[in-house]
């Protein structure tokens, strides 16, 4: 699944890069003054920078959300582990008390027989 997403992301990046290069070549070959061409290139570069910054912000937001979700899951797992540990401790103490009571009963019987 990740491999497919990586291929899609790579394809989208290549498509965007190709579009930018094509736009740059078209501007360079267009019949207009050098100043107008430089202005067009600067404008396109600013747009590309804004789009890249938005994409980076989106990615950072997604990563932050993922980190928060992983943190929440880790807390849940730890809490469940604590609950299980507490329950296991209670159960173990109960079994030990039961065993102690049985040993006491056996000791009392042996003392009675031995006299």
VOMARDO-851001 format. One record per atom (N, C-alpha, C): residue in one letter; chain; x, y, z. Coordinates in steps of 0.001 Angstrom, whole numbers, plus 500000, padded with zeros to 6 digits. Atoms other than C-alpha are relative to their C-alpha. Layout:
REC/rest/kette/px/py/pz
REC/a/A/X/Y/Z
...
end
This chain:
REC/rest/kette/px/py/pz
REC/x/A/500831/498820/500000
REC/x/A/500000/500000/500000
REC/x/A/500877/501247/500000
REC/x/A/499107/498845/499940
REC/x/A/502823/502403/500908
REC/x/A/500741/500171/498688
REC/x/A/499280/499933/501263
REC/x/A/504654/501514/497699
REC/x/A/499133/500699/498949
REC/x/A/500921/499377/500962
REC/x/A/501590/502521/495673
REC/x/A/499895/501494/500273
REC/x/A/500084/498591/499641
REC/x/A/501291/505802/497588
REC/x/A/501280/500727/499617
REC/x/A/498728/499393/500384
REC/x/A/504990/506482/496998
REC/x/A/500053/500231/498499
REC/x/A/499999/499844/501456
REC/x/A/504560/505893/493267
REC/x/A/499079/501131/499570
REC/x/A/500936/498927/500328
REC/x/A/501556/508216/493159
REC/x/A/500624/501350/500335
REC/x/A/499344/498756/499593
REC/x/A/503465/510893/495076
REC/x/A/501131/500365/499063
REC/x/A/498896/499762/500930
REC/x/A/506493/510504/492815
REC/x/A/499458/500453/498648
REC/x/A/500604/499618/501273
REC/x/A/504304/510706/489719
REC/x/A/499470/501423/500033
REC/x/A/500535/498639/499869
REC/x/A/502592/513849/490987
REC/x/A/501139/501015/500023
REC/x/A/498857/499092/499946
REC/x/A/505958/515450/491777
REC/x/A/500633/500150/498614
REC/x/A/499435/499931/501349
REC/x/A/507276/514564/488316
REC/x/A/499101/500810/499073
REC/x/A/500945/499247/500826
REC/x/A/504136/515947/486681
REC/x/A/500116/501496/500282
REC/x/A/499863/498601/499619
REC/x/A/504445/519218/488613
REC/x/A/501321/500575/499500
REC/x/A/498687/499557/500475
REC/x/A/508153/519469/487798
REC/x/A/499976/500194/498488
REC/x/A/500106/499881/501458
REC/x/A/507444/518854/484105
REC/x/A/499192/501210/499586
REC/x/A/500831/498835/500317
REC/x/A/504719/521478/484105
REC/x/A/500773/501292/500215
REC/x/A/499203/498801/499730
REC/x/A/507049/524032/485669
REC/x/A/501083/500194/498940
REC/x/A/498962/499905/501031
REC/x/A/509842/523249/483216
REC/x/A/499380/500415/498668
REC/x/A/500691/499642/501240
REC/x/A/507413/523416/480303
REC/x/A/499575/501458/499989
REC/x/A/500408/498593/499921
REC/x/A/506080/526758/481507
REC/x/A/501215/500904/499852
REC/x/A/498774/499206/500109
REC/x/A/509638/528071/481869
REC/x/A/500504/500059/498569
REC/x/A/499549/500046/501402
REC/x/A/510583/526955/478357
REC/x/A/499062/500834/499127
REC/x/A/500961/499226/500787
REC/x/A/507398/528454/476935
REC/x/A/500230/501493/500201
REC/x/A/499742/498579/499746
REC/x/A/508183/531764/478613
REC/x/A/501286/500466/499318
REC/x/A/498728/499624/500616
REC/x/A/511740/531742/477346
REC/x/A/499880/500112/498478
REC/x/A/500148/499998/501453
REC/x/A/510622/531052/473782
REC/x/A/498916/500958/499507
REC/x/A/501091/499093/500388
REC/x/A/507712/533493/473824
REC/x/A/500577/501304/499449
REC/x/A/499516/498749/500599
REC/x/A/508096/536628/471694
REC/x/A/499639/501215/500868
REC/x/A/500206/498835/499146
REC/x/A/508308/539230/474471
REC/x/A/501351/500485/500502
REC/x/A/498733/499424/499554
REC/x/A/510943/541412/476069
REC/x/A/500602/499173/501136
REC/x/A/499309/500708/498925
REC/x/A/513523/540061/478494
REC/x/A/499462/500361/501364
REC/x/A/500552/499552/498715
REC/x/A/512108/542143/481318
REC/x/A/498673/499311/500275
REC/x/A/501311/500649/499828
REC/x/A/508600/540728/480789
REC/x/A/500191/498518/500293
REC/x/A/499730/501421/499761
REC/x/A/510022/537212/480627
REC/x/A/500519/499782/501419
REC/x/A/499476/500122/498627
REC/x/A/511985/537737/483850
REC/x/A/498894/500202/501026
REC/x/A/501131/499768/499093
REC/x/A/508871/539119/485535
REC/x/A/499093/498767/500056
REC/x/A/500839/501206/500040
REC/x/A/506868/536097/484378
REC/x/A/500661/498853/500767
REC/x/A/499276/501073/499295
REC/x/A/509543/533709/485647
REC/x/A/499953/500241/501503
REC/x/A/500063/499671/498564
REC/x/A/509632/535516/489016
REC/x/A/498621/499708/500576
REC/x/A/501374/500246/499542
REC/x/A/505839/535352/489280
REC/x/A/499732/498510/500144
REC/x/A/500211/501455/499957
REC/x/A/505783/531648/488471
REC/x/A/500785/499389/501162
REC/x/A/499189/500520/498893
REC/x/A/508592/531007/490967
REC/x/A/499335/500302/501344
REC/x/A/500695/499667/498745
REC/x/A/506668/532834/493720
REC/x/A/498793/499089/500217
REC/x/A/501163/500903/499896
REC/x/A/503540/530779/492971
REC/x/A/500447/498596/500397
REC/x/A/499496/501348/499697
REC/x/A/505548/527556/493018
REC/x/A/500469/499928/501450
REC/x/A/499531/499977/498616
REC/x/A/507158/528575/496328
REC/x/A/498815/499956/500967
REC/x/A/501189/500012/499133
REC/x/A/503725/529295/497865
REC/x/A/499355/498622/500021
REC/x/A/500593/501340/500063
REC/x/A/502381/525955/496651
REC/x/A/500859/498996/500772
REC/x/A/499101/500910/499282
REC/x/A/505450/524146/497988
REC/x/A/499875/500212/501507
REC/x/A/500156/499720/498567
REC/x/A/505090/525899/501356
REC/x/A/498691/499440/500531
REC/x/A/501287/500571/499578
REC/x/A/501412/524907/501521
REC/x/A/500088/498486/500107
REC/x/A/499859/501461/499968
REC/x/A/502311/521303/500688
REC/x/A/500808/499577/501218
REC/x/A/499177/500320/498824
REC/x/A/504989/521317/503407
REC/x/A/499184/500170/501274
REC/x/A/500847/499787/498827
REC/x/A/502531/522774/505927
REC/x/A/498985/498872/500150
REC/x/A/500957/501117/499961
REC/x/A/499953/520116/505001
REC/x/A/500683/498729/500489
REC/x/A/499260/501194/499594
REC/x/A/502549/517379/505366
REC/x/A/500356/500066/501481
REC/x/A/499656/499840/498586
REC/x/A/503706/518774/508712
REC/x/A/498757/499790/500876
REC/x/A/501242/500198/499246
REC/x/A/500087/518895/509891
REC/x/A/499611/498532/500062
REC/x/A/500329/501428/500024
REC/x/A/499504/515296/508806
REC/x/A/500936/499216/500903
REC/x/A/499035/500691/499137
REC/x/A/502680/514163/510547
REC/x/A/499676/500274/501461
REC/x/A/500356/499659/498620
REC/x/A/501647/516017/513713
REC/x/A/498780/499207/500463
REC/x/A/501190/500785/499660
REC/x/A/498235/514339/513635
REC/x/A/500361/498539/500231
REC/x/A/499583/501391/499863
REC/x/A/499873/510953/513139
REC/x/A/500738/499780/501312
REC/x/A/499261/500109/498745
REC/x/A/502242/511544/516059
REC/x/A/499034/500042/501181
REC/x/A/500987/499909/498917
REC/x/A/499301/512561/518265
REC/x/A/499208/498704/500119
REC/x/A/500752/501257/499973
REC/x/A/497342/509438/517273
REC/x/A/500841/498868/500565
REC/x/A/499114/501048/499487
REC/x/A/500333/507193/517959
REC/x/A/500178/500177/501502
REC/x/A/499873/499733/498569
REC/x/A/500780/508882/521334
REC/x/A/498771/499559/500770
REC/x/A/501245/500411/499339
REC/x/A/497132/508324/522217
REC/x/A/499909/498479/500087
REC/x/A/500043/501468/499997
REC/x/A/497335/504650/521211
REC/x/A/500986/499440/501017
REC/x/A/499003/500473/499042
REC/x/A/500511/504213/523263
REC/x/A/499484/500163/501427
REC/x/A/500569/499792/498670
REC/x/A/498779/505723/526300
REC/x/A/498925/498963/500298
REC/x/A/501037/501007/499816
REC/x/A/495805/503397/525804
REC/x/A/500616/498645/500336
REC/x/A/499351/501293/499782
REC/x/A/498097/500377/525606
REC/x/A/500628/499954/501382
REC/x/A/499397/499962/498669
REC/x/A/499988/501454/528717
REC/x/A/498944/499896/501091
REC/x/A/501076/500065/499017
REC/x/A/496746/502008/530610
REC/x/A/499432/498589/500098
REC/x/A/500501/501378/499988
REC/x/A/495476/498579/529576
REC/x/A/501003/499088/500698
REC/x/A/498956/500802/499355
REC/x/A/498791/497092/530663
REC/x/A/499989/500194/501509
REC/x/A/500077/499735/498557
REC/x/A/498506/498799/534046
REC/x/A/498798/499298/500610
REC/x/A/501206/500662/499499
REC/x/A/494955/497521/534459
REC/x/A/500217/498495/500081
REC/x/A/499749/501438/499987
REC/x/A/496017/494002/533514
REC/x/A/500960/499634/501120
REC/x/A/499040/500273/498942
REC/x/A/498954/494178/535893
REC/x/A/499312/500053/501353
REC/x/A/500721/499874/498734
REC/x/A/496697/495359/538719
REC/x/A/499079/498804/500211
REC/x/A/500898/501146/499902
REC/x/A/494130/492645/537983
REC/x/A/500776/498710/500251
REC/x/A/499173/501198/499822
REC/x/A/496845/489993/537731
REC/x/A/500548/499942/501418
REC/x/A/499476/499940/498630
REC/x/A/498341/491125/541041
REC/x/A/498914/499588/501002
REC/x/A/501114/500371/499120
REC/x/A/494918/490856/542714
REC/x/A/499740/498494/499948
REC/x/A/500265/501424/500187
REC/x/A/494375/487391/541272
REC/x/A/501101/499157/500652
REC/x/A/498868/500730/499411
REC/x/A/497849/486233/542319
REC/x/A/499920/500026/501527
REC/x/A/500144/499914/498546
REC/x/A/497312/487495/545885
REC/x/A/498865/499107/500494
REC/x/A/501135/500857/499627
REC/x/A/493957/485701/545990
REC/x/A/500418/498529/500000
REC/x/A/499541/501395/500088
REC/x/A/495557/482425/544868
REC/x/A/500963/499690/501135
REC/x/A/499048/500218/498907
REC/x/A/498376/482823/547393
REC/x/A/499285/499885/501346
REC/x/A/500764/500074/498752
REC/x/A/495906/483478/550210
REC/x/A/499264/498665/500098
REC/x/A/500696/501286/500016
REC/x/A/493902/480421/549184
REC/x/A/500979/498874/500306
REC/x/A/498984/501018/499736
REC/x/A/497075/478338/549133
REC/x/A/500457/500026/501447
REC/x/A/499604/499876/498600
REC/x/A/498095/479683/552538
REC/x/A/498938/499396/500913
REC/x/A/501091/500551/499190
REC/x/A/494676/478806/553966
REC/x/A/500013/498474/499947
REC/x/A/499944/501458/500128
REC/x/A/494982/475256/552603
REC/x/A/501180/499423/500771
REC/x/A/498824/500463/499254
REC/x/A/498482/474885/554028
REC/x/A/499759/500051/501498
REC/x/A/500332/499879/498573
REC/x/A/497253/476110/557416
REC/x/A/499078/498845/500429
REC/x/A/500924/501103/499684
REC/x/A/494432/473551/557301
REC/x/A/500747/498679/500051
REC/x/A/499210/501236/500012
REC/x/A/496874/470753/556389
REC/x/A/500910/499935/501227
REC/x/A/499123/499943/498816
REC/x/A/499247/471858/559158
REC/x/A/499221/499647/501259
REC/x/A/500838/500296/498843
REC/x/A/496406/471796/561671
REC/x/A/499651/498531/500067
REC/x/A/500306/501441/500010
REC/x/A/495456/468255/560570
REC/x/A/501199/499177/500407
REC/x/A/498796/500741/499635
REC/x/A/499033/467042/560822
REC/x/A/500318/500137/501475
REC/x/A/499753/499790/498577
REC/x/A/499450/468576/564272
REC/x/A/499029/499172/500837
REC/x/A/501010/500798/499285
REC/x/A/496241/466849/565352
REC/x/A/500375/498524/500007
REC/x/A/499637/501413/500116
REC/x/A/497458/463470/564083
REC/x/A/501265/499681/500769
REC/x/A/498716/500224/499332
REC/x/A/500961/463849/565442
REC/x/A/499820/500200/501494
REC/x/A/500428/499867/498666
REC/x/A/499539/465076/568615
REC/x/A/500535/500952/500889
end
